[in-house]
Amino acid sequence: MREMFLYANESGIQFGYHDTRDSQDPRSMQVWQIAYSNIARVNRKGGLVTVTGRVELVEYQDMTANRIRSSYTKGQLGDMGAFSFPDCILKEGAFWAELEKREIPVEMG
């Protein structure tokens, strides 16, 4: 994984990364989303953000192999899980403001 990102939009929290396991092509990426209604918990400790919730695959591309893995289908819902992110929030002020607007509690520490 490289170039991880995390941001909040109207639908939920989205996160992703460029997938370098199969390819060095920067267009290969995965994007996941946790809808606000599927967020169980958000924890912020130092430079690490952990979001617990049920994820949905929004985008999966392996441009160099021109394929989508059968186990990664768009719209697939995953299990409830905890996902931790180092300091990779895009537009950090807007991220926390969006969570506050949606009344998503953020635990500190």
N, C-alpha and C positions, 0 to 999 in steps of 0.2 A: 504494500500500500504506500502511496505517496500523495502529497497534496490533499490531505484530509480537509473537509470543511463541514461546518455546522451552522445552520441559520434557522430562523423562524419566519414563517410566512402566514398567509391567511388560513391555510389548511392544517398546519401543524409544524413540528420540528422536522427539518430535513437534514440528513447528513450523508456524506458520501466520500469517495476517494477514487483516485485513479488506480486501476488494477494493473499492477506490473507483474503479477505472477505469470500470466500468459504472454504478456507482451510489453515492450517498452513504449508502445504507441500511446501518447498522452490522451488520445480520444477514447481509450478503453476505460470505462468507469462504471461504478455502481452508485445509485442514489436511492436511499431509503427514507421513509417518512414514518413518524409516529404522530397520528392525528391527535389533536388536543383531547378528544374524548377517550383516547387510548393511553394517555399518560397517567401512570400511577404515582410517579415521584420524580423530582428533579433535585439533585444535590450538587452544590458548588463548594469545592474545597481547594483553596489555592488556585492553581491554574488548571484544575481538572473539573470537568462537568460530567456528571453521570445522570443519564435519563433512563428511567425504568418505564417500560411500556410495551405495547404490541406493535411491531413494525410491519410496514408494507413496502414491497419493492416498487419503486417508481420507475426506475430506468436501469437497464443493464445493457452494456454494449461491449462487445469484443470486436472492434472494427477490423483488426488485422485478420482474424480468423473468420469474420463475417458470420457470426453465429450468436445465438442466445442459448445458454445452457438450459436444458430441460428442467433442472431443479430450480432455476431462477426465472420464473415467469412473471411478467409484469402484473401487478395487482395482487400478487401472492401475499398472504398474511403470514407472518412468522409467529412464533411463540412469544409469550411475555418474557422479556429479558432486560438486563441492565447493560447499557452501552455507555462506555466511558470515553471521553474525548479530551486530549490535551488542548492547550491553548490554540484553538483553530476556529473560533467563532467569527463569522463574517458579520461586520456591522454590529459589534457587541452591544452598543447602547440600544439599538433597535431590537436586538434579540431579547434582552431582559424586559424592555418596555412591552413587547408583544406578549410575553408570558404574564406580565402583570395585568395587562388589559384583559387577558383570558382568565384571570384569577387562578393561575397555576402557581401553587406555593413552591418556593425554592428554599430548600434546607441549606443552611450554611454549616460547613465543617462536618 
